[in-house]
Amino acid sequence: LLERTGGIPLFIEEVVRRLVDTGAIIESNGSFRVALSAEELGMPRTVQASISARVDSLPATMKRILQSAAVLDQPITVRLLEEMSEDSSHELRDAVRELEVGGFLVSVRTIPEVEFRFVHELAREVIYSTLTRDHRRSLHGKALQACIRVLSDRVEEFAGRLAHHAYESQN
């Protein structure tokens, strides 16, 4: 692990999370054991590949939420994600909790409502970069409409974000 990751903490973290997610490493009572041989582990060559592999293995709902969050950038709130999503409020909230547990999102503010950010900016960049141009444009359009509806009382604060979403959605 240290050799493959070059000792880079983010890379180590992503690889270990991926190995736990796939069952290659099993946690029991605070102890970890390797369930596969070194040859079977399938370690990615780059931190970006590791992040991408983790995202690709997520359920579709969670992947869509991360893609929307990557486009939103800041602020990321459940209300904004709900406005952008076709998933039920309950599904979306459960998925956001799972994304927190999985180390993708972290809560950074609770007032006036809970706001999240990506634990690592590189994860947001990797997720954003995998979106096709049309999908990115569509999500920016949804983000623009969501921000207009949800942040209407804070327009001056987020004018730059609104302009960014309008530009990127070609709206």
Phi and psi restraints in degrees (value plus and minus 20) as a CYANA .aco file:
   2 LEU   PHI     -83.5   -43.5
   2 LEU   PSI     -60.0   -20.0
   3 GLU   PHI     -84.8   -44.8
   3 GLU   PSI     -67.1   -27.1
   4 ARG   PHI     -87.8   -47.8
   4 ARG   PSI     -56.0   -16.0
   5 THR   PHI    -111.5   -71.5
   5 THR   PSI     -26.6    13.4
   6 GLY   PHI      46.3    86.3
   6 GLY   PSI      -2.5    37.5
   7 GLY   PHI      53.1    93.1
   7 GLY   PSI      -7.0    33.0
   8 ILE   PHI     -97.5   -57.5
   8 ILE   PSI      97.8   137.8
   9 PRO   PHI     -74.4   -34.4
   9 PRO   PSI     -65.2   -25.2
  10 LEU   PHI     -82.2   -42.2
  10 LEU   PSI     -61.1   -21.1
  11 PHE   PHI     -85.0   -45.0
  11 PHE   PSI     -64.3   -24.3
  12 ILE   PHI     -79.4   -39.4
  12 ILE   PSI     -67.1   -27.1
  13 GLU   PHI     -78.2   -38.2
  13 GLU   PSI     -67.1   -27.1
  14 GLU   PHI     -85.1   -45.1
  14 GLU   PSI     -61.8   -21.8
  15 VAL   PHI     -85.8   -45.8
  15 VAL   PSI     -64.2   -24.2
  16 VAL   PHI     -83.8   -43.8
  16 VAL   PSI     -63.1   -23.1
  17 ARG   PHI     -79.5   -39.5
  17 ARG   PSI     -62.3   -22.3
  18 ARG   PHI     -83.9   -43.9
  18 ARG   PSI     -62.3   -22.3
  19 LEU   PHI     -86.0   -46.0
  19 LEU   PSI     -56.8   -16.8
  20 VAL   PHI     -88.3   -48.3
  20 VAL   PSI     -63.9   -23.9
  21 ASP   PHI     -79.2   -39.2
  21 ASP   PSI     -56.5   -16.5
  22 THR   PHI    -110.1   -70.1
  22 THR   PSI     -23.6    16.4
  23 GLY   PHI      64.1   104.1
  23 GLY   PSI     -12.7    27.3
  24 ALA   PHI     -90.8   -50.8
  24 ALA   PSI     -48.9    -8.9
  25 ILE   PHI    -141.8  -101.8
  25 ILE   PSI     112.4   152.4
  26 ILE   PHI    -135.4   -95.4
  26 ILE   PSI     110.1   150.1
  27 GLU   PHI    -119.9   -79.9
  27 GLU   PSI     114.5   154.5
  28 SER   PHI    -167.9  -127.9
  28 SER   PSI      96.6   136.6
  29 ASN   PHI      34.3    74.3
  29 ASN   PSI      20.5    60.5
  30 GLY   PHI      62.3   102.3
  30 GLY   PSI     -21.2    18.8
  31 SER   PHI    -127.8   -87.8
  31 SER   PSI     130.1   170.1
  32 PHE   PHI    -139.3   -99.3
  32 PHE   PSI     125.1   165.1
  33 ARG   PHI    -159.3  -119.3
  33 ARG   PSI     127.8   167.8
  34 VAL   PHI    -104.4   -64.4
  34 VAL   PSI     108.0   148.0
  35 ALA   PHI    -117.4   -77.4
  35 ALA   PSI     -30.0    10.0
  36 LEU   PHI    -146.8  -106.8
  36 LEU   PSI     139.9   179.9
  37 SER   PHI     -94.2   -54.2
  37 SER   PSI     143.5   183.5
  38 ALA   PHI     -77.2   -37.2
  38 ALA   PSI     -55.8   -15.8
  39 GLU   PHI     -89.1   -49.1
  39 GLU   PSI     -51.4   -11.4
  40 GLU   PHI    -103.4   -63.4
  40 GLU   PSI     -32.5     7.5
  41 LEU   PHI     -85.0   -45.0
  41 LEU   PSI     -53.0   -13.0
  42 GLY   PHI      41.9    81.9
  42 GLY   PSI      36.7    76.7
  43 MET   PHI     -94.1   -54.1
  43 MET   PSI     111.7   151.7
  44 PRO   PHI     -88.6   -48.6
  44 PRO   PSI     138.0   178.0
  45 ARG   PHI    -104.0   -64.0
  45 ARG   PSI     -45.4    -5.4
  46 THR   PHI    -153.2  -113.2
  46 THR   PSI     139.8   179.8
  47 VAL   PHI     -84.7   -44.7
  47 VAL   PSI     -55.8   -15.8
  48 GLN   PHI     -82.6   -42.6
  48 GLN   PSI     -61.5   -21.5
  49 ALA   PHI     -85.3   -45.3
  49 ALA   PSI     -55.9   -15.9
  50 SER   PHI     -85.8   -45.8
  50 SER   PSI     -66.1   -26.1
  51 ILE   PHI     -81.7   -41.7
  51 ILE   PSI     -66.6   -26.6
  52 SER   PHI     -80.5   -40.5
  52 SER   PSI     -61.1   -21.1
  53 ALA   PHI     -84.9   -44.9
  53 ALA   PSI     -60.7   -20.7
  54 ARG   PHI     -83.3   -43.3
  54 ARG   PSI     -64.2   -24.2
  55 VAL   PHI     -85.2   -45.2
  55 VAL   PSI     -63.3   -23.3
  56 ASP   PHI     -81.6   -41.6
  56 ASP   PSI     -48.3    -8.3
  57 SER   PHI    -105.1   -65.1
  57 SER   PSI     -25.0    15.0
  58 LEU   PHI     -93.9   -53.9
  58 LEU   PSI     134.9   174.9
  59 PRO   PHI     -79.8   -39.8
  59 PRO   PSI     133.6   173.6
  60 ALA   PHI     -74.7   -34.7
  60 ALA   PSI     -61.9   -21.9
  61 THR   PHI     -80.5   -40.5
  61 THR   PSI     -66.3   -26.3
  62 MET   PHI     -86.3   -46.3
  62 MET   PSI     -57.7   -17.7
  63 LYS   PHI     -85.1   -45.1
  63 LYS   PSI     -63.3   -23.3
  64 ARG   PHI     -81.8   -41.8
  64 ARG   PSI     -60.2   -20.2
  65 ILE   PHI     -84.5   -44.5
  65 ILE   PSI     -63.9   -23.9
  66 LEU   PHI     -83.0   -43.0
  66 LEU   PSI     -58.7   -18.7
  67 GLN   PHI     -84.6   -44.6
  67 GLN   PSI     -63.1   -23.1
  68 SER   PHI     -83.5   -43.5
  68 SER   PSI     -62.8   -22.8
  69 ALA   PHI     -83.6   -43.6
  69 ALA   PSI     -57.8   -17.8
  70 ALA   PHI     -84.3   -44.3
  70 ALA   PSI     -55.7   -15.7
  71 VAL   PHI     -94.3   -54.3
  71 VAL   PSI     -63.5   -23.5
  72 LEU   PHI     -78.7   -38.7
  72 LEU   PSI     -63.7   -23.7
  73 ASP   PHI      45.2    85.2
  73 ASP   PSI    -107.3   -67.3
  74 GLN   PHI    -160.1  -120.1
  74 GLN   PSI     116.0   156.0
  75 PRO   PHI    -102.4   -62.4
  75 PRO   PSI     131.3   171.3
  76 ILE   PHI    -130.9   -90.9
  76 ILE   PSI      93.4   133.4
  77 THR   PHI    -148.5  -108.5
  77 THR   PSI     139.6   179.6
  78 VAL   PHI     -82.3   -42.3
  78 VAL   PSI     -60.3   -20.3
  79 ARG   PHI     -81.2   -41.2
  79 ARG   PSI     -62.3   -22.3
  80 LEU   PHI     -85.5   -45.5
  80 LEU   PSI     -63.5   -23.5
  81 LEU   PHI     -83.2   -43.2
  81 LEU   PSI     -58.4   -18.4
  82 GLU   PHI     -82.3   -42.3
  82 GLU   PSI     -61.3   -21.3
  83 GLU   PHI     -84.8   -44.8
  83 GLU   PSI     -50.6   -10.6
  84 MET   PHI    -107.0   -67.0
  84 MET   PSI     -35.7     4.3
  85 SER   PHI    -121.7   -81.7
  85 SER   PSI     135.9   175.9
  86 GLU   PHI    -122.5   -82.5
  86 GLU   PSI     -21.4    18.6
  87 ASP   PHI     -98.3   -58.3
  87 ASP   PSI     136.3   176.3
  88 SER   PHI     -87.5   -47.5
  88 SER   PSI     136.0   176.0
  89 SER   PHI     -78.3   -38.3
  89 SER   PSI     -61.8   -21.8
  90 HIS   PHI     -83.2   -43.2
  90 HIS   PSI     -68.1   -28.1
  91 GLU   PHI     -79.7   -39.7
  91 GLU   PSI     -63.8   -23.8
  92 LEU   PHI     -84.0   -44.0
  92 LEU   PSI     -66.4   -26.4
  93 ARG   PHI     -83.1   -43.1
  93 ARG   PSI     -60.6   -20.6
  94 ASP   PHI     -83.0   -43.0
  94 ASP   PSI     -62.3   -22.3
  95 ALA   PHI     -85.3   -45.3
  95 ALA   PSI     -60.2   -20.2
  96 VAL   PHI     -82.3   -42.3
  96 VAL   PSI     -61.5   -21.5
  97 ARG   PHI     -80.3   -40.3
  97 ARG   PSI     -63.6   -23.6
  98 GLU   PHI     -84.4   -44.4
  98 GLU   PSI     -56.4   -16.4
  99 LEU   PHI     -88.5   -48.5
  99 LEU   PSI     -51.2   -11.2
 100 GLU   PHI     -87.6   -47.6
 100 GLU   PSI     -68.8   -28.8
 101 VAL   PHI     -80.9   -40.9
 101 VAL   PSI     -57.4   -17.4
 102 GLY   PHI     -96.1   -56.1
 102 GLY   PSI     -23.5    16.5
 103 GLY   PHI      63.0   103.0
 103 GLY   PSI      -1.2    38.8
 104 PHE   PHI    -110.6   -70.6
 104 PHE   PSI     -65.2   -25.2
 105 LEU   PHI    -137.3   -97.3
 105 LEU   PSI     133.3   173.3
 106 VAL   PHI    -158.8  -118.8
 106 VAL   PSI     121.8   161.8
 107 SER   PHI     -95.6   -55.6
 107 SER   PSI     112.3   152.3
 108 VAL   PHI    -140.4  -100.4
 108 VAL   PSI     -33.3     6.7
 109 ARG   PHI    -175.6  -135.6
 109 ARG   PSI     128.8   168.8
 110 THR   PHI    -139.4   -99.4
 110 THR   PSI     -33.1     6.9
 111 ILE   PHI    -143.3  -103.3
 111 ILE   PSI     111.2   151.2
 112 PRO   PHI     -97.3   -57.3
 112 PRO   PSI     -36.7     3.3
 113 GLU   PHI    -171.9  -131.9
 113 GLU   PSI     149.2   189.2
 114 VAL   PHI     -86.7   -46.7
 114 VAL   PSI     107.6   147.6
 115 GLU   PHI    -136.8   -96.8
 115 GLU   PSI     125.6   165.6
 116 PHE   PHI    -140.1  -100.1
 116 PHE   PSI     143.5   183.5
 117 ARG   PHI    -163.3  -123.3
 117 ARG   PSI     146.1   186.1
 118 PHE   PHI     -92.1   -52.1
 118 PHE   PSI     120.8   160.8
 119 VAL   PHI     -79.0   -39.0
 119 VAL   PSI     -59.9   -19.9
 120 HIS   PHI    -148.6  -108.6
 120 HIS   PSI     107.4   147.4
 121 GLU   PHI     -77.4   -37.4
 121 GLU   PSI     -53.2   -13.2
 122 LEU   PHI     -80.3   -40.3
 122 LEU   PSI     -56.1   -16.1
 123 ALA   PHI     -82.0   -42.0
 123 ALA   PSI     -64.2   -24.2
 124 ARG   PHI     -80.8   -40.8
 124 ARG   PSI     -64.0   -24.0
 125 GLU   PHI     -83.5   -43.5
 125 GLU   PSI     -61.5   -21.5
 126 VAL   PHI     -83.7   -43.7
 126 VAL   PSI     -66.8   -26.8
 127 ILE   PHI     -82.3   -42.3
 127 ILE   PSI     -65.7   -25.7
 128 TYR   PHI     -82.2   -42.2
 128 TYR   PSI     -61.4   -21.4
 129 SER   PHI     -89.2   -49.2
 129 SER   PSI     -39.0     1.0
 130 THR   PHI    -104.6   -64.6
 130 THR   PSI     -29.6    10.4
 131 LEU   PHI     -94.5   -54.5
 131 LEU   PSI     116.9   156.9
 132 THR   PHI     -88.3   -48.3
 132 THR   PSI     141.6   181.6
 133 ARG   PHI     -77.2   -37.2
 133 ARG   PSI     -64.9   -24.9
 134 ASP   PHI     -86.6   -46.6
 134 ASP   PSI     -61.3   -21.3
 135 HIS   PHI     -85.7   -45.7
 135 HIS   PSI     -62.0   -22.0
 136 ARG   PHI     -81.3   -41.3
 136 ARG   PSI     -65.5   -25.5
 137 ARG   PHI     -80.8   -40.8
 137 ARG   PSI     -64.1   -24.1
 138 SER   PHI     -82.0   -42.0
 138 SER   PSI     -66.0   -26.0
 139 LEU   PHI     -85.3   -45.3
 139 LEU   PSI     -56.4   -16.4
 140 HIS   PHI     -85.2   -45.2
 140 HIS   PSI     -56.2   -16.2
 141 GLY   PHI     -83.8   -43.8
 141 GLY   PSI     -63.1   -23.1
 142 LYS   PHI     -85.4   -45.4
 142 LYS   PSI     -59.5   -19.5
 143 ALA   PHI     -84.0   -44.0
 143 ALA   PSI     -61.1   -21.1
 144 LEU   PHI     -80.4   -40.4
 144 LEU   PSI     -69.4   -29.4
 145 GLN   PHI     -84.2   -44.2
 145 GLN   PSI     -61.4   -21.4
 146 ALA   PHI     -82.9   -42.9
 146 ALA   PSI     -64.2   -24.2
 147 CYS   PHI     -84.7   -44.7
 147 CYS   PSI     -59.2   -19.2
 148 ILE   PHI     -82.6   -42.6
 148 ILE   PSI     -63.5   -23.5
 149 ARG   PHI     -91.9   -51.9
 149 ARG   PSI     -64.8   -24.8
 150 VAL   PHI    -106.0   -66.0
 150 VAL   PSI     -54.4   -14.4
 151 LEU   PHI    -125.4   -85.4
 151 LEU   PSI       3.0    43.0
 152 SER   PHI     -77.9   -37.9
 152 SER   PSI     -50.5   -10.5
 153 ASP   PHI    -104.5   -64.5
 153 ASP   PSI     -22.7    17.3
 154 ARG   PHI    -147.4  -107.4
 154 ARG   PSI       8.8    48.8
 155 VAL   PHI     -76.9   -36.9
 155 VAL   PSI     -63.9   -23.9
 156 GLU   PHI     -81.1   -41.1
 156 GLU   PSI     -59.0   -19.0
 157 GLU   PHI     -84.6   -44.6
 157 GLU   PSI     -54.2   -14.2
 158 PHE   PHI    -133.7   -93.7
 158 PHE   PSI       1.7    41.7
 159 ALA   PHI     -77.1   -37.1
 159 ALA   PSI     -60.8   -20.8
 160 GLY   PHI     -82.2   -42.2
 160 GLY   PSI     -63.0   -23.0
 161 ARG   PHI     -85.3   -45.3
 161 ARG   PSI     -61.6   -21.6
 162 LEU   PHI     -81.4   -41.4
 162 LEU   PSI     -64.7   -24.7
 163 ALA   PHI     -82.0   -42.0
 163 ALA   PSI     -61.2   -21.2
 164 HIS   PHI     -81.2   -41.2
 164 HIS   PSI     -67.3   -27.3
 165 HIS   PHI     -85.1   -45.1
 165 HIS   PSI     -58.6   -18.6
 166 ALA   PHI     -83.2   -43.2
 166 ALA   PSI     -64.3   -24.3
 167 TYR   PHI     -84.3   -44.3
 167 TYR   PSI     -69.7   -29.7
 168 GLU   PHI     -87.2   -47.2
 168 GLU   PSI     -46.7    -6.7
 169 SER   PHI    -109.6   -69.6
 169 SER   PSI     -21.4    18.6
 170 GLN   PHI      37.5    77.5
 170 GLN   PSI      19.8    59.8
